C-alpha cells in the first residue's frame, strides 16, 4: 500500500503510477461501468477507504476511465496531447508557409528585373 502514498509534491507521478486495476476495482465483475452498481458512490467510497485513496480522487479516475471507454461524454486522456501535437504541427506549417511566401516573392522580383549581359 505504501506505493500508493507518495508525497504531495509527487501528485502527477501518483496519477501516472496508479494501476488501472485500482479503477477496475470499482466496477462490478465483468461490467464496463461502475454505474451498474446499485450505489456507485458507495462502491467508490468503500474502495477508496480500502486503498487509502481520497474518495474524490478515485471518483475522478473512475469518471475519466468511463470517458476513455466511451461510456460518458467528455475529453479523453489522449485528446489534449493530440491537440497539442496538432497545434505544434500547425505552427511549423505556418512558419514554413511564411518562408515559402518570402522566397517566392524574392524570386519573382528577380525575374522581373531586367537582365544585363
NUVEXPA-633136 format. One record per residue: residue in one letter; x, y, z of N, C-alpha, C in turn; residue number from 1. Coordinates in Angstrom, 2 decimals. Layout:
<nodes>
 domar      nx      ny      nz     cax     cay     caz      cx      cy      cz vexnu
     a       X       Y       Z       X       Y       Z       X       Y       Z   NUM
...
</nodes>
This chain:
<nodes>
 domar      nx      ny      nz     cax     cay     caz      cx      cy      cz vexnu
     x    0.80   -1.20    0.00    0.00    0.00    0.00    0.85    1.26    0.00     1
     x    2.07    1.20    0.49    2.91    2.38    0.56    3.23    2.95   -0.82     2
     x    3.18    2.13   -1.85    3.48    2.60   -3.20    2.41    3.58   -3.68     3
     x    1.24    3.53   -3.09    0.17    4.43   -3.49    0.17    5.73   -2.70     4
     x    1.15    5.94   -1.80    1.15    7.11   -0.94    2.39    7.99   -1.12     5
     x    2.66    8.50   -2.33    3.78    9.42   -2.47    3.43   10.76   -1.83     6
     x    4.43   11.62   -1.66    4.22   12.92   -1.05    3.39   13.85   -1.91     7
     x    3.03   14.99   -1.32    2.19   15.97   -2.01    2.85   16.49   -3.28     8
     x    4.18   16.60   -3.29    4.89   17.12   -4.46    4.91   16.13   -5.61     9
     x    4.46   14.93   -5.36    4.54   13.85   -6.34    3.16   13.50   -6.89    10
     x    2.24   14.47   -6.96    0.87   14.19   -7.37    0.79   13.67   -8.80    11
     x    1.54   14.29   -9.71    1.50   13.85  -11.11    2.00   12.41  -11.23    12
     x    3.08   12.11  -10.55    3.62   10.75  -10.59    2.61    9.77  -10.02    13
     x    1.87   10.20   -9.01    0.88    9.31   -8.40   -0.18    8.92   -9.41    14
     x   -0.71    9.88  -10.16   -1.75    9.56  -11.13   -1.20    8.71  -12.26    15
     x    0.08    8.85  -12.57    0.68    8.04  -13.62    0.96    6.62  -13.15    16
     x    1.23    6.43  -11.86    1.62    5.13  -11.35    0.46    4.28  -10.87    17
     x   -0.68    4.91  -10.64   -1.81    4.14  -10.12   -2.24    3.12  -11.16    18
     x   -2.26    1.87  -10.79   -2.62    0.84  -11.76   -4.08    0.94  -12.16    19
     x   -4.33    0.54  -13.38   -5.71    0.55  -13.88   -6.59   -0.36  -13.06    20
     x   -5.98   -1.34  -12.43   -6.76   -2.27  -11.61   -7.41   -1.54  -10.44    21
     x   -6.81   -0.42  -10.00   -7.41    0.36   -8.92   -8.76    0.89   -9.35    22
     x   -8.83    1.40  -10.57  -10.11    1.91  -11.08  -11.05    0.74  -11.33    23
     x  -10.51   -0.36  -11.86  -11.37   -1.52  -12.16  -12.00   -2.14  -10.92    24
     x  -11.40   -1.93   -9.76  -12.00   -2.47   -8.55  -13.34   -1.83   -8.23    25
     x  -13.61   -0.70   -8.84  -14.90   -0.03   -8.62  -15.98   -0.58   -9.53    26
     x  -15.62   -1.40  -10.51  -16.59   -1.97  -11.44  -17.11   -3.31  -10.93    27
     x  -18.37   -3.59  -11.14  -18.85   -4.94  -10.83  -18.17   -5.95  -11.74    28
     x  -18.11   -7.19  -11.33  -17.42   -8.22  -12.08  -17.91   -8.29  -13.53    29
     x  -16.98   -8.09  -14.47  -17.28   -8.25  -15.89  -18.01   -7.10  -16.54    30
     x  -18.31   -6.03  -15.83  -19.03   -4.92  -16.46  -18.06   -3.85  -16.89    31
     x  -18.56   -2.89  -17.64  -17.70   -1.82  -18.12  -17.92   -0.52  -17.41    32
     x  -18.79   -0.48  -16.41  -19.08    0.78  -15.77  -19.48    0.57  -14.32    33
     x  -18.98    1.44  -13.42  -19.39    1.32  -12.03  -20.84    1.73  -11.81    34
     x  -21.44    2.38  -12.79  -22.83    2.81  -12.63  -23.78    1.63  -12.61    35
     x  -23.27    0.43  -12.91  -24.11   -0.75  -12.84  -24.28   -1.24  -11.40    36
     x  -23.51   -0.69  -10.47  -23.75   -0.95   -9.06  -25.05   -0.25   -8.67    37
     x  -25.69   -0.74   -7.63  -26.89   -0.07   -7.15  -26.54    1.30   -6.59    38
     x  -25.37    1.41   -5.98  -24.96    2.67   -5.35  -23.49    2.95   -5.69    39
     x  -23.23    3.51   -6.90  -21.84    3.73   -7.32  -21.01    4.58   -6.35    40
     x  -21.56    5.68   -5.79  -20.72    6.46   -4.86  -20.29    5.65   -3.64    41
     x  -21.15    4.77   -3.18  -20.80    3.94   -2.02  -19.69    2.96   -2.38    42
     x  -19.76    2.39   -3.57  -18.72    1.46   -4.02  -17.38    2.18   -4.13    43
     x  -17.39    3.37   -4.71  -16.16    4.15   -4.86  -15.62    4.53   -3.48    44
     x  -16.51    4.90   -2.59  -16.10    5.26   -1.22  -15.46    4.07   -0.51    45
     x  -16.07    2.91   -0.65  -15.54    1.72    0.01  -14.15    1.35   -0.54    46
     x  -14.02    1.37   -1.86  -12.72    1.04   -2.48  -11.67    2.07   -2.07    47
     x  -12.03    3.35   -2.08  -11.06    4.39   -1.70  -10.61    4.23   -0.26    48
     x  -11.54    3.84    0.62  -11.16    3.59    2.01  -10.21    2.40    2.12    49
     x  -10.50    1.34    1.38   -9.67    0.14    1.43   -8.26    0.40    0.92    50
     x   -8.14    1.26   -0.12   -6.84    1.53   -0.73   -6.18    2.78   -0.18    51
     x   -6.85    3.45    0.77   -6.34    4.68    1.38   -6.08    5.75    0.33    52
     x   -7.06    5.94   -0.55   -7.04    6.99   -1.57   -8.23    7.88   -1.29    53
     x   -8.08    9.18   -1.50   -9.21   10.08   -1.28  -10.35    9.71   -2.23    54
     x  -11.56    9.74   -1.70  -12.73    9.35   -2.48  -12.91   10.19   -3.73    55
     x  -12.68   11.50   -3.64  -12.85   12.39   -4.80  -11.83   12.05   -5.88    56
     x  -10.62   11.71   -5.45   -9.58   11.35   -6.41   -9.98   10.10   -7.18    57
     x  -10.39    9.07   -6.46  -10.81    7.84   -7.12  -12.04    8.07   -7.98    58
     x  -12.95    8.91   -7.51  -14.15    9.26   -8.30  -13.73    9.90   -9.63    59
     x  -12.77   10.82   -9.58  -12.27   11.46  -10.81  -11.63   10.45  -11.74    60
     x  -10.85    9.51  -11.18  -10.21    8.49  -12.01  -11.26    7.60  -12.68    61
     x  -12.29    7.24  -11.93  -13.35    6.39  -12.48  -14.09    7.14  -13.58    62
     x  -14.40    8.42  -13.35  -15.07    9.21  -14.38  -14.22    9.30  -15.65    63
     x  -12.90    9.52  -15.48  -12.01    9.61  -16.64  -11.93    8.28  -17.36    64
     x  -11.92    7.19  -16.61  -11.90    5.86  -17.24  -13.18    5.63  -18.04    65
     x  -14.31    6.11  -17.53  -15.57    5.98  -18.27  -15.55    6.82  -19.55    66
     x  -14.97    8.01  -19.48  -14.85    8.86  -20.68  -13.95    8.17  -21.69    67
     x  -12.81    7.65  -21.23  -11.87    6.98  -22.12  -12.49    5.75  -22.77    68
     x  -13.38    5.06  -22.04  -14.03    3.86  -22.57  -15.23    4.19  -23.45    69
     x  -15.64    5.46  -23.47  -16.78    5.86  -24.30  -18.12    5.72  -23.61    70
     x  -18.13    5.45  -22.30  -19.38    5.30  -21.56  -19.94    6.65  -21.11    71
     x  -19.13    7.69  -21.18  -19.52    9.01  -20.69  -18.94   10.06  -21.65    72
     x  -19.68   11.12  -21.95  -19.13   12.16  -22.83  -18.04   12.96  -22.11    73
     x  -17.11   13.47  -22.88  -16.05   14.28  -22.30  -14.76   14.15  -23.10    74
     x  -13.74   14.79  -22.61  -12.43   14.78  -23.26  -11.64   13.59  -22.77    75
     x  -11.23   12.74  -23.70  -10.45   11.56  -23.33   -9.04   11.98  -22.92    76
     x   -8.33   11.07  -22.30   -7.00   11.34  -21.79   -6.03   11.75  -22.89    77
     x   -6.12   11.13  -24.04   -5.15   11.41  -25.10   -5.54   12.60  -25.98    78
     x   -6.74   13.13  -25.89   -7.14   14.24  -26.74   -6.33   15.52  -26.50    79
     x   -6.03   15.91  -25.27   -5.20   17.11  -25.09   -3.80   16.95  -25.69    80
     x   -3.24   15.74  -25.60   -1.93   15.50  -26.20   -2.01   15.60  -27.71    81
     x   -3.06   15.03  -28.29   -3.24   15.10  -29.74   -3.43   16.54  -30.19    82
     x   -4.20   17.31  -29.43   -4.43   18.71  -29.76   -3.13   19.49  -29.71    83
     x   -2.33   19.26  -28.69   -1.04   19.95  -28.57   -0.14   19.60  -29.75    84
     x   -0.13   18.34  -30.16    0.69   17.92  -31.30    0.20   18.60  -32.59    85
     x   -1.11   18.65  -32.78   -1.66   19.30  -33.98   -1.36   20.80  -33.99    86
     x   -1.43   21.43  -32.82   -1.09   22.85  -32.74    0.38   23.09  -33.07    87
     x    1.25   22.20  -32.60    2.68   22.32  -32.91    2.92   22.17  -34.41    88
     x    2.28   21.17  -35.02    2.41   20.97  -36.46    1.88   22.17  -37.22    89
     x    0.78   22.75  -36.75    0.19   23.91  -37.41    1.16   25.10  -37.36    90
     x    1.81   25.32  -36.20    2.81   26.41  -36.11    3.96   26.18  -37.08    91
     x    4.44   24.94  -37.16    5.54   24.62  -38.09    5.12   24.88  -39.54    92
     x    3.91   24.47  -39.89    3.44   24.67  -41.26    3.26   26.14  -41.58    93
     x    2.76   26.92  -40.63    2.62   28.37  -40.85    3.98   29.02  -41.05    94
     x    4.96   28.59  -40.26    6.32   29.13  -40.39    6.90   28.77  -41.77    95
     x    6.74   27.52  -42.17    7.24   27.09  -43.48    6.54   27.85  -44.60    96
     x    5.23   28.08  -44.44    4.47   28.81  -45.45    4.97   30.25  -45.56    97
     x    5.27   30.89  -44.43    5.78   32.25  -44.46    7.14   32.30  -45.16    98
     x    7.99   31.31  -44.90    9.30   31.26  -45.56    9.12   31.08  -47.06    99
     x    8.23   30.19  -47.47    8.00   29.96  -48.90    7.41   31.19  -49.59   100
     x    6.53   31.91  -48.90    5.98   33.15  -49.48    7.08   34.17  -49.70   101
     x    7.96   34.31  -48.69    9.06   35.25  -48.80    9.98   34.85  -49.95   102
     x   10.29   33.55  -50.05   11.18   33.08  -51.11   10.55   33.28  -52.48   103
     x    9.26   32.99  -52.61    8.61   33.16  -53.92    8.57   34.63  -54.31   104
     x    8.36   35.54  -53.35    8.38   36.97  -53.65    9.78   37.41  -54.08   105
     x   10.80   36.88  -53.41   12.18   37.21  -53.76   12.50   36.78  -55.19   106
     x   12.15   35.52  -55.53   12.47   35.03  -56.87   11.60   35.68  -57.94   107
     x   10.37   36.04  -57.59    9.53   36.74  -58.55   10.12   38.12  -58.85   108
     x   10.65   38.78  -57.85   11.30   40.08  -58.05   12.55   39.91  -58.91   109
     x   13.28   38.84  -58.73   14.47   38.57  -59.55   14.08   38.38  -61.01   110
     x   12.98   37.74  -61.26   12.54   37.51  -62.64   12.06   38.79  -63.31   111
     x   11.54   39.74  -62.52   11.03   40.99  -63.07   12.14   41.99  -63.38   112
     x   13.32   41.81  -62.82   14.42   42.73  -63.05   14.97   42.53  -64.46   113
     x   15.37   43.64  -65.10   15.98   43.48  -66.42   17.37   42.85  -66.27   114
     x   17.65   41.95  -67.16   18.93   41.26  -67.11   19.93   41.98  -68.03   115
     x   21.09   42.24  -67.54   22.16   42.86  -68.34   23.26   41.84  -68.54   116
     x   23.70   41.75  -69.78   24.76   40.78  -70.06   26.00   41.45  -70.49   117
</nodes>
